[in-house]
């Protein structure tokens, strides 16, 4: 079962609807494995927030190990290692359709949709959804071939793409939810506790941005989410959640996610990036950097195909902007970022291999002076994409592949 597009700028949240559904379905069905939060293309113009869909697997009864994944109003939510017994897709579709219709009436500017199937669509549909823009007829073609059922509006597309994710490159996120009377009110989260999370619980990441003094686990929208802590170990996530002093709330749910996977990045070797995508682009700096009003930094670079592109590092990216300002013509970079509605500008989220100048006229003292630039640099925590892989999760081999612009995981099609 996959769901998408139930949120709006006024409220609502696809993960919260999933939390509610799983709480109500647990008496009749067995949840198999962790529910999944799947982030799709971060550059689509109609996304509400993080462009995330959810997917979960149900069976008539569970088998193997049973383990806790959440809690609601004092009752534990559990999942099973495997499932046994067929669930009728039509019965499940009817149950979820009613919930989605209610969400559609409650929140404006959304277009909820769901997919129910017994076989996942091909993995290529996931990569189409995380890297590009998928037309509805294309998504429906994959669903038809997989024998799936679907209902709803634009959310059917995201639900279809999410349902094709096989779980590779996953991390986890524990999401705590608020009581409804607290929606839209300020979230009281202690900054000192959040600052400690990564030290006390090393498998967590992207908790706090010291540069901008921003608590990253706390949403800034009126959605039902109280906090969300990300990490690579679900057991340690529960410990991190328990460490926080939070308002009275119903409970939490742990998701398996594609956050921090870098699956949105398309490696380019000579071709020019198009709007609506995120790219890994080898280039040579072709001009001197400039800083404009607001503190944003820009520099012109030339791709391997001879095209020119502007690399943009905005004030909020922190060190990444400062590194960009130190670049000089002839420097070789591999830039990771997105091209939104303005063609010809790559908005940076990471900049590997900033360093030595090319050419015989590069004075020796300048090479020595800037040798420390060689390395991998990422945006400040609060300026990162959900899908961007933090450097702390990269081993030496993965970093080396990234700097060669040929990471294996990106070439899955």
Secondary structure, DSSP 4 states (H G I P E B T S, - for coil): -EEE---BTTB--HHHHHHHHHHHHTTTSEEEEEEEEEE--TT-TT-SSS-EEEEEEEESEEEEEEEEEEEETTEEEEEEEEEES---HHHHHHHHHHHHHHHHHHSSS---EEEE-SSPPPHHHHHHHHHS---HHHHHHHHHHHT-EEEESTHHHHHHHHHT---TT-EEEEEEE--GGGTTSPP---HHHHHHHHHHSTTEES-EETTTTEETTS--SSSSEEEEEEES-HHHHHHHHHHS-----SEEEEEEE-TT--TTEEEESSSPP-TTEEEEEEEEE-S--EE-TTS-EEEEEEETTS-EEEEEE-GGGTHHHHHHHT--TTBEEEEEEEE-SSTTEEEEEEEE---PBPSTTS-HHHHHHTGGG-SEEE--GGG--SSPPPGGG--HHHHHHHHTT--GGGG--
